[in-house]
Amino acid sequence: MKKIIYAFIAVWMGITACTPSVENPTMVNRKPSIYPDYIGVTIPADIAPMNFNIKGDTVDVVDVVAKGSKGGELHVSGEWADFDVEDWHQLTEQNIGGSISFTVSTRKDGKWKQYLDFQMMVSPYRLDDYGLTYRRIAPGYEVGGDIGIYQRDIHTFDETAIMTETALPGRCFNCHTANRTDARQLTCQIRGEGAGTLIMKDGKQQWIDTKTDSTKAAGSYAYWHPEGNYVAYAANAVHQCFFVGTYKPIEVYHDFSNIVVLDTRNNQLVTDSKLMTPDWLEIFPAFSADGNTLYYSTSKACRVPAEYLKVKCSLVSIPFDAKTGKFGEKVDTLLNGPKTNMSYVLARPSYDGKWLMYTRCSRSNFPIVQPDADLWLMNLKTRQTYPLTAVNSKMSESYHNWSSNSHWFVFASKRGNGNYTRLYISSIDDQGKATKPFLLPQRNPWKYYHGLFDAYNVPDFTKTKVELDIKETRNQIFSDDRPKVTVRE
């Protein structure tokens, strides 16, 4: 036993001896330039370690001391700030409602520099959801390719595949949607040959064909009713065109779009003429927290792509009765696109019923390609609206979704290089004030993000891990026996 203890002490002393100590540093009167920019962000306790690299000149060693305002301290030294997961969780849990201060020193050519401290705030609001789901895809302009839907444990760095083109060759899929972060209720659409819509309830999956003689296309852009008996879809076709000789490479548009609702109990489509108008496009449905209202965007049909500048979406709502599966008579306009010369899309109500987050841009019903797309918030009680200035950047922000407790949200942003969407997380308090967002943490963030040639899109939180049987998925997708839906008379 003594030999084991002595051996342990010897190993520990060897490791300690290999860790350089900061000696006689030159004080630098500024905060360090780090990647990602985590200075001043607000994080949840138990998030994956907020590791970071030093930007600019290559340094030999990065030394970081992290101290909690309520206690606890971590010290790491190496090529980048690389915190142990368990130690980091202990520090953040200890400092809920407080802050963590970081002292960063760097060594180059044997000389040390020490920078001004910076802080991260640890939110009083927890984020206990398991993780995020998202699609990763190269930001090209072809159909299909090496794409995949993945999930990430946000408390660690573990990423696992849910559905990939490798497992389902030749298929293009997206629009994966959980029911208010419930991973046991999931829908997803596969396009092209073998097209179908996944309806997974309580872990049992079924692939159905949502295209009928009464609808122009299969369902996409889905959103669950809170009771789980209905899913709203936009039936549309998306196209892309390219500019020549301008700074803007692409415009994406829909030449038609209607909204239908699937009754998951009997595979019947609920349709309404107010949501399937011939001269208007209805898109991006979302049920309210109580399920009594359907939000969506609508725009007058234009001769696209020639009249792409005229696509101005209004944000509207219509009552919905879950008992009868019928819509109300009146469509209420919340934000008028043509009147304000803007476009309002991707309405996402918080699950506590307080807020409606949406994307505002100068035109289009496809905001992810619009550089001026920003996130805005509406107070559903007062109808007051305002931009989330702490969150928005000069590039596109879109595809936002709420955590289960409605105090956190994730969104896709092109800040950085304008081409690759990355995932950012921000918190929101009871007054609707958002915090500076942080990039989804990675073990070695500079290496990961600068070596990843995929873009992220359609992120969403899930309370638990998605358990999809990919073998059963493959069997059903490649089967000719695909149930078709009927239209409710």
MIKE-636006 format. One record per residue: x, y, z of N, C-alpha, C in turn; residue in three letters. Coordinates in steps of 0.02 Angstrom, whole numbers, plus 50000, padded with zeros to 5 digits. Each point is the difference from the previous one (the first is absolute). Last residue first. Layout:
! residues N
XYZXYZXYZALA...
//
This chain:
! residues 489
468895076447799499455003449965499645004950047GLU502644991049996499374999950037499475003949964ARG502084986649890499795006850016499324999850035VAL502124981249996499375001949968499845007250021THR502454984949976499505003450041499385001449959VAL501784979149972499835006749977499475003050045LYS502054979850026499315002350011499905007149973PRO501754981749906500015006350037499275002350010ARG501584979849895499385000050039499995006150045ASP501864993649866499485003049957499345000550037ASP502575000850110499434995749986499505003749955SER502045009050100500124996449938499444995149983PHE499895012850200500115004849945500094996449933ILE499754987450201499375003349980500115004749941GLN501874988650093499524995149973499375003449975ASN501635013350111500234997849933499504995249969ARG499615006550221499925005749955500184998049929THR500414984750170499295000249984499855005849952GLU502174998850078499864994149959499274999749979LYS500745016750151500195001549931499894994049954ILE498865008950231500264993649974500165001049926ASP499945018850203499714998049936500344993649976LEU499855017250217500144992949991499634997649937GLU500925024250127499574997049949500214992849989VAL500355013650236500324998049938499494997049952LYS499145018250175500354993750005500314998349932THR498955020650026500084998650072500394993650011LYS500285017049787499624994050020500154998650073THR500205022149803500164996650063499594993650007PHE500835011849762499454999750049500254996450062ASP500775011349731500164997350067499384999950044PRO500555004749743499414997450034500184996950069VAL502175003049857499355003449994499464996050037ASN502935003449943499464997550043499355003549980TYR502324994049849499595005150032499484996550044ALA502564991349913499284999350002499695006250031ASP502384993449979499745003149939499254998549992PHE502085001050199499354997349983499715003749940LEU502065005350117500104994049961499354996849978GLY500145019550136500375001749940500174993949957HIS498844997650209499595004249955500375002049936TYR501144986250166499364997049979499655004349947TYR502015007750102500134994349955499354997249973LYS499835017150161500325002549938500104994349950TRP499114994350217499545003649955500325002549936PRO500294979550168500505004649974499665004349947ASN498504987950124500604998450039500595004449981ARG497575010149970500344994249973500644998950040GLN497435015250015500684998150020500264993749966PRO498265019049907499964993350028500704997550016LEU499615026150001500074994749951499994993350034LEU498785021850107500644996749995499974994449948PHE498655025650062500004992849985500714997149999PRO498865020950146500484998949946500044992449986LYS497725006950109500715000850016500434998949938THR497305009350041500444994649980500725001650017ALA497385007150093500675002549983500464994149986LYS497625000450077500124999449928500675002749979GLY499024997350226499815006349968500144999949925GLN500564981850145499285000850004499765006449968ASP502304990149905499725000450068499255001349997ASP501904986849836499525005550002499675000150068ILE502374989549854499474999450050499555006149997SER501614985949807499925006050040499444998850051SER501744987549796499524999250054499985006450041ILE500814990049735500115004350057499434999250050TYR501214987849762499485000250050500215004150060LEU500645002149724500214996750061499445000950052ARG500435002249713499595001250059500274995850058THR501315009749777499854994250041499575002050060TYR500685016849841499824994149960499754994250043ASN500895021950078499435001349957499774994149959GLY501775002750178500225000949930499425001149952ASN499685004750244500644996649990500245001249930GLY497414998350076500545004450023500654996149998ARG497754991849946500565000149953500545004950020LYS498024984850143500255006549980500584999149952SER497784986950143500534999349951500215006949977ALA498904991950248499865002649933500614998949956PHE498664994950262500564998649955499815002849932VAL499225005050275499834998549930500644999049960PHE498835001650274500574999649955499754999049929TRP498525001050184500495005150022500644999849958HIS497964984949997499905006549966500465005550026SER499854975250048499775004750051499925007149974ASN500764981949858499374997850029499735004850053SER501475010249802500114994550046499344998350034SER500035011549751500025001150072500204993750038TRP500615010149738499544995850038500145000750074ASN500635010749727500045000250072499494995350031HIS500835008149759499904993150025500124999450075TYR501185021349899499364996749984499974993250034SER501635023549928499804996150057499314996949985GLU502185012649847499344997050010499944996350066SER501745020549985499844994649954499344996850022MET501055017450122499935002849934499824994749947LYS499224995950254500645002049971499875003249932SER498554993650252500075000749928500705002349979ASN499254997650233500074993549965500195000949928VAL499455017750156500574996650030500184993549963ALA498075012949940500625003349979500624996650029THR497474994149939500454997450051500715002449983LEU497605012949935500554995749978500414997650059PRO497305005550013500655003450001500544995249977TYR497085004550055500534996449965500645004150002THR497354996750128500595004149988500544995849967GLN497774992950082500155000549927500585004749985ARG499054991650218499935007149981500065001149925THR500114977850093499485003350041499885007149977LYS501704985949906499344997849978499445003050041LEU502475008849924499674998550063499274998149983ASN502164997849832499365003150013499754997750069MET502515002049852499584996950052499365003950007LEU502184994649807499585004850036499564996150049TRP502374996749830499514997350045499645005650037LEU501135001249743500135000850072499444996750040ASP501155003249731499524996450042500205000350073ALA501145008849795499705004550049499484996650044ASP501224988549820500485002650050499685004450053PRO498914979349860499945007250002500475002950054GLN499554976449952500445002849948499975007649998VAL498664987150152500684998050013500495002749948ILE497515002550002500435005150030500734998150008PRO497774995749853500564995550014500565004150031PHE497995009149906499744995150048500524994650013ASN500165027849910500124992849995499604995950052SER500985026350030499594996449950500084992550011ARG500975015950149499725004949953499564996849947SER500204989350250500485001849948499665004549948CYS499684986150259499805005649957500565001449951ARG499074978750174500535003149961499715005549957THR499144990050252499954999449927500605003249968TYR498664992250253500615001949967499934998749925MET498355003850223500004997549932500645002549966LEU499034995950275500365003349946499884996849933TRP498994992750216500145007150010500245003549936LYS499414975650057499475004349975500135007450004GLY501364979450049499655002750058499465005049979ASP501494989749844499554994850026499645002250064TYR500775016249789500304996750058499494995350031SER499935006049736499765002150066500384996350055PRO500575006849739500124994650048499775002450069ARG500015006649712499725001350066500114993950045ALA500795006649759500264995450051499775001950070LEU499885020349830499954992849989500254996250062VAL499475025449866499994997150067499874992549994TYR500845023749848499754993149998500094996850069SER499675027049890500444995050030499694993149991MET499055022949960500524998649951500534995350028ASN497855007850096500635002250030500604999049954THR497814993849928499915006650029500655002750028LYS499884977649913499985005149948499955007150028PRO499974981950163500625000549960499985005449946GLY498754997150245499825000849929500645001249959ASN499244987650244500505004449970499895000149925LEU498374989450129500405002650056500525005049976LEU497494990249911500675002249979500365003150059THR497944980949978500225006250033500715001649977ASP497734985349912500735000150000500225006850025VAL497584985050030500365006349991500754998950003LYS498344982350027499815003749940500445006049986GLU500774976450132499525005450006499895003649935GLY500724973550011500285006750009499435005150007PHE500124972150064499785005249954500315006850018LYS499954977250113500495000349946499835005349948GLY498904993350217499674998949935500504999749942THR500805003150223499484995050008499674998249933LYS501655017550023500294993349997499474994650007ALA499975025549901499644996050050500254992849995ASP500945026449929499974992849985499684996450058PHE500435027249881499814995550054499984992749975PRO501685018549895499314997749991499834995350057ILE501995020349907499784994550043499284998349985SER502425013549886499294999850015499854994250047VAL502005016549866499934995050053499275000250024LEU501175006549749499675002350061499964994350049SER501735005149780499574995650039499715003650060CYS501055005349744499955003050066499494996050040LYS501325001149748499774995050049500055003050070VAL500725010549790499325001450022499754995150053LYS502144999049880500015005650047499315001550028LEU500374983349829500204997750067500005005750051TYR499274996149753499745004950048500194998250072GLU500734986249818500085006849973499785005350051ALA499984974750017500465004350038500035007249977PRO497824993750026500704998650021500334995549948VAL497805015450032500304996549943500744999050015ARG498135001050199500365004349953500274995849942CYS498034999150218500394996549949500315005049951ALA499485006350256499664999849936500444996749949LYS500174993750262500215005249952499624999149935SER500234991350285499654999949936500245005749956THR500494983650245500165005849958499644999349933SER499334990550262500344998549937500145006549963TYR498824987250245500355005649969500304997749934TYR497884991050162500534998249953500295006549972LEU498564992350238500155004749946500544997149956THR499214989550202499385002849975500095004749941ASN501664987550147499734996249944499375002949969GLY501585007750182499394996650022499674996049944ASP501995012449956500154995750057499394996250025ALA500005006949743500125003650062500114995050056SER500584993649742499465000450048500215003950062PHE500865001549736500214998650068499415000850047ALA500935000149711499494999750053500314998650068PRO500855007049752500295000050067499455000050055PHE499045007449765500614996350014500195000750074ILE498255006549770499994999250072500574995350020GLU499255016749778500414994550025499965000050076LEU498235009049791500445001550056500404993850018TRP498255000849834500395006049984500485002050056ASP498434980850009500364999549937500475005949986PRO499344988850247499745005049953500414999849935THR499764987050226500184997249935499755004649945MET499535002950233500714998350003500254997049935LEU497735006150033500355006150021500754998850004LYS498474982249953500105004349941500385006450018SER500314976350124499555005750006500165004849943ASP500504972450105500135005649955499485005550012THR501154975850109499505005250012500185006049957VAL500624972549982500205006949993499405004550013LEU500614974050095499585004349959500265007149999GLN500684978650126500345001949937499545003649952ASN499584992950235499694996349945500305001649932ASN500795009050210499644994350026499714995749944ARG501205021449976500444994250006499644993850026THR499325022149852499764996750060500384993550007ASP500765023049865499914992850000499744997850069LEU499925023749843500114997250066499854992549997VAL500805021949821499544994550016500174997550069VAL500555022449819500074996750066499454994850008ILE501445011549776499384999850039500134996650066ASN501395011349768500024997350068499315000550031SER501715005149759499354998850030500104997450070PHE501855007649881499515002449950499294998150019ASP502385005950141499474995049991499515002649948HIS502805005450049499305002150001499544993949994TYR502755011450022499594994050007499285002250008VAL502515010149901499345001650028499604993550001GLU502845007549981499414995849991499385003250029ILE502325009849996500044994249955499344996949983PRO500965025850058499534995150026499974994049954LYS501305019449951500284997350062499564994450027TYR500075004449734499825003850060500304996650061THR500004992049762500365006350005499805004350059GLY498294981949945500625000449961500305006950010VAL498184981950140500155006649972500674999849963PHE498104979550051500665002950014500085006749965PHE497964981950111500275003049940500625003950019CYS498134979550100500555004750009500225002649932GLN497714987350141500445000649942500565004950016HIS497804983750113500525005050011500484999949940VAL497294992950069500584998349959500505005750007ALA497814989650162500285005049957500554997149956ASN498214997650223500084996149938500245004849947ALA500074999850281499955004049940500134995549940ALA499004992850254500535000049950499865005449948TYR499244990050269499895004649945500614999949954ALA498884981450179500625003349978499825004549941VAL498654986150223500035003449936500715002549986TYR499414988250200499534996949953500025003149931ASN501215006550210500314994749962499554996549950GLY499805019850161499714993750021500284994049962GLU500645023049948500264997750065499724993350024PRO500365005449740499525002550049500214997250068HIS501855003049803499534995850036499505004150040TRP501445004849763499945002250069499444996050034TYR501725002049749499494997350045499995003350069ALA500995001049749499955005450049499474998450053TYR499494985849795500665002050025499895005650050SER498514980049834500075004950053500735001350019GLY499124993249747500014996950066500155005450052ALA498775007749776500634997050019499934996650068ALA498165010549886500495000649947500664996550016LYS497374993450075500565004250021500544999949946THR497994987049987499755006650020500555004850021SER500334976949939499745003449940499755007050016ASP501914990450159499354997649977499805003649937THR502224994850186499785003149937499344996849978LYS501334993250192499545005550014499795003749937THR500954974750085500025004549942499485005450011ASP501444984950193499395000649960500125004749942ILE501234984350212500145004449944499395000049954TRP500554994750276499624998349940500175005149947GLN500844990650269500055004149940499574997249943GLN500285000650288499774995949944499985004349937LYS500555008850220500534995649976499804995649942GLY498545016750098500194995350053500494994749975ASP499275011949801499655001550063500164994550050LYS500695010549738500224995750055499665002450064MET499935002749718499615001750060500214995050054ILE500995008949743500054996150061499535002750053LEU499965000749720499995004050061500004995350060THR500894998449723499534998350052500085004350060GLY501054991549733499825005550046499494997650050ALA501324989149812499854997050065499795005250051GLY501215011449814499804993049993499904996950069GLU499965025450029500244996249942499724992949998GLY500245012350240499825002349934500254995249946ARG499254999550277500504997949951499755001949931ILE499435008550269499804999049931500604997949958GLN499054999250276500545001749954499774998449929CYS499245000950290499824999549930500585002349957THR499354991150274500455003049950499714999149930LEU499814994850282499535001949947500405004149949GLN501114992150186499604994049986499485001449946ARG501485016750098500334995949949499624993749982ALA499345025150093499884993050017500274995549945ASP499935024850002500614996850026499904992850023THR498245011749887500185004050058500554996650041ARG499494986249813499425003350029500205003550065ASN501654995749780499744996850060499415004050027ALA501204997849745499675004150050499764995750057THR501475002149746499894995850059499745004450056HIS500665005449761499375001750033499844995250056CYS501524990449805500045005950042499345000850037ASN501504984049796499525000650053500145006250043PHE500564983449764500115006750028499475001150052CYS501254977249870499425003550028500215006850028ARG501444982249903499585003049949499415003950025GLY501034981750164500315002949940499495002749950PRO500154994550260499435000449955500235003249935LEU501574996450169499544994650018499414999749953ALA501565017249968500384993749997499554994050014THR499235022250025499964997749931500394993549991GLU498955005550241500515002549955499904997249930THR498915003550271499844997849932500515003049953MET500335001350234499314997550001499834996849933ILE502475004350136499595000749940499304997250013ALA501755011550185499814993749969499545001449941THR501875012450191499555000849944499864993249969GLU501165012250239499794994049964499495001749946ASP501235013250179500155001249930499774994249955PHE498805008850235500654997349983500155001849928THR498035007350091500374999950062500694997049992HIS498305001349827500275006750013500385000450066ILE499504980449812499935000950071500325006750018ASP499014993749754500595001650040499805000750073ARG499204989449736499815002750065500635000750043GLN499234998749715500404997950057499695002750065TYR499644995149716499685002950058500344997150061ILE500995003349735499794995950057499645004150052GLY501294997949728499665003950051499804995350057ILE501285000549756500184997150064499725004250057ASP498705000349765500705000450019500114996950069GLY497805013049866500284994150033500735001050019GLY499325015949817499494996250036500324993950031VAL501325024049949499764993949969499464996850042GLU501445020050040499365001349967499754993949962TYR501655005050234500025000249927499305000849972GLY501134998050238499615005649974500075000749925PRO500064977150160500465004649966499595005649968ALA499074987650218500014999549927500515004849972ILE498634989550238500655002349975500034998749925ARG497935003050199500254997149938500675003049984ARG498814995950252500135004649945500204996149938TYR499264999550290500004996649936500105005149945THR500664999550280499765003149939499974994949943LEU499854995950283500445002849949499645003249942GLY499204992150232500564995749980500465003549950TYR498625014950175499854995949941500624996049981ASP499855016750178500094993050015499804995449942ASP500595025550080499884997249933500144992550006LEU499365022450181500344993949981499854998349927ARG500145024350136499554995549963500384993849978TYR501075018250108499584996750050499514995149968PRO502455006549888499305001950006499654996550058SER502575008149962499654993650004499275001550017VAL502085014849873499484999750050499684993149997MET502575008949934499394996849975499504999950057MET502365016249951499524996050037499504996649954GLN502765010650008499335000649973499544995250037PHE502615013550035499514994750011499365001449962ASP502435008649915499475001950047499504994350006LEU502434992449930499495004649976499515001850055TYR502734991049964499384998950037499515005649982GLN502424986749902499575005950001499374998250040LYS502744989549968499294999750019499675006949992TRP502234985649883499785006050035499244999750011LYS501394983649875500225000250069499775006050040GLY499324995549773500735000850000500265001150071ASP497575001650019500294999349933500745001750004LYS497584996050161500734999949996500204998949928ARG497725009950156500284996349943500765000350001THR497575003250168500705001749986500244995849941SER497555007850140500334996749944500715002749992VAL497754998050178500655003349993500404996149948THR497245002450072500544996549966500625004449996PHE497494996450148500515004649975500594996049972SER497214996250053500664996949999500485004949967ILE497455002350141500415000749940500654996150008SER497294998750103500605004050008500395000549935GLY498014986750032499815006750020500595004650012GLY500644975650014499365001849970499775006850028ILE502094986150042499955007249988499375002049963ASN500694977250059500155003750061499865007449992GLN499814985449814499474998750048500095004150064GLU501715000749838499405003749978499424998950047THR502024988150041500115007250007499375003949981LEU500014976649969500005001650071500085007550011GLN500164991949781499314999550025499975001850074HIS502134998649903499645005849975499285000050025TRP501344981350046500235005850039499625006349980ASP499604980449876499724999550068500215005950043GLU500874998949777499275000550001499725000050071VAL502445010049937499714993450012499245000750009ASP501425017849852499784998550067499724992850004PHE501665016449845499664993549994499824997750070ASP501125021149845499654999250064499554993949995ALA502215000049852499405004050003499684998950069TRP502104991049959499965003449936499385004549996GLU500734995750246500134995849942499955004049936GLY499154999450278500565002749962500154995349943SER498115006750221500204995849943500565003549963VAL498405000950242500625002349969500184995049945HIS497775008550175500304995249954500635003249971LEU498145003250225500535002549957500264994349956GLU497995008950205500234995349951500525003149953GLY498045015050122500474994950021500204995449943GLY498565019249982499734996750060500454994350024LYS500535012649807499845005450048499724997150065SER501754986449839499305001450009499885005450052GLY502164994449826499785000550069499265001950003LYS502154990349827499295001850003499774999850072ALA502395001449843499744998950066499285002650000VAL501974992549803499375003150020499824997950070VAL502035000449789499894998650070499375003750022ASP501394991349763499455004150027499874997750071VAL502224998049814499604997650056499455005150017VAL501405002849806500234993450021499554997050054ASP499195017349800500345000150064500194992850018VAL499295016249770500064993450030500395000650065THR498545020649899500664996850000499974993250034ASP497615007049954500585004149981500654996050000GLY497964993450166500025002149931500655003949986LYS499334979950185500255006849992500045001749926ILE498194982150114500685000849973500205007350001ASN498124984050154500145005149950500744999949980PHE497724986650146500705000249978500105005449948ASN498134993050172500065005549952500735000949981MET498564977350090500525005050013500075005149944PRO497614989150030500664997349983500535005450013ALA497875002750149500145000049927500684996949989ILE498965004350218500034993249973500064999849924ASP499025022350098500404995250037499964993349964ALA499665021449849499664996050050500484995750039PRO500605024749889499974992949986499564996550052ILE500755025549880499644996950055499894992749982THR502015018949920499414996049984499684997450065VAL502105013649966499385003250019499374996049985GLY502094992649872500075005350050499325003250012ILE500694982249840499594998350058500035005350054TYR500654994649734499955005850043499514998550057ASP501434979749888499485004949982500005005950049PRO501944999049977499514996949954499744993750033TYR501335025250079499884992850003499494997849948ILE501715020550102499614998749940499914992549994SER500375014750236500294995849948499534999349940PRO500045022550150499784993150008500284995749944LYS501325022050089499404998249962499824992750014ARG502135012250062499425003850021499404999149953ASN502214984650085499715002949939499345003350019VAL502434991450130499295001350004499765003749937MET502054981950044499885006949979499255001150000THR501234981150159499665001649938499985007649987PRO501214982450163500165006949979499655002049936ASN499554975750038500525003550036500145006949969GLU498234977050012500055006749972500505003950042VAL500074972849963499735005250043500125006849968SER499694973649893500425006050010499655005050046PRO499874972749992499575005849990500405006350013THR500894978250032499975001449929499565006149985CYS500274991250220500645002849979500005002049927ALA498134988950095500065006950025500645003349976THR499674977449950499545004249961500065007250021ILE501244984650122500275000549932499575004449957GLY499294994750217500555004850002500305001049931MET498344983750025499715006650009500545005450000TRP500674977549990499695002049937499725007050006VAL500904990750194500535001249951499725002349934ALA498514993350170500315006450016500545001849950ILE499004978949980499525005349983500305006950013PHE501244981250066499995000549927499545005649977ALA500074994850229500625003349979500025000949924TYR498214987750089499955007150019500615003949978ILE500014976849967499505003149955499955007550015ILE501354986950140500325000849935499535003549951LYS499204994250214500445005850002500335001249933LYS498674980850023499595006050000500445006350000MET
//
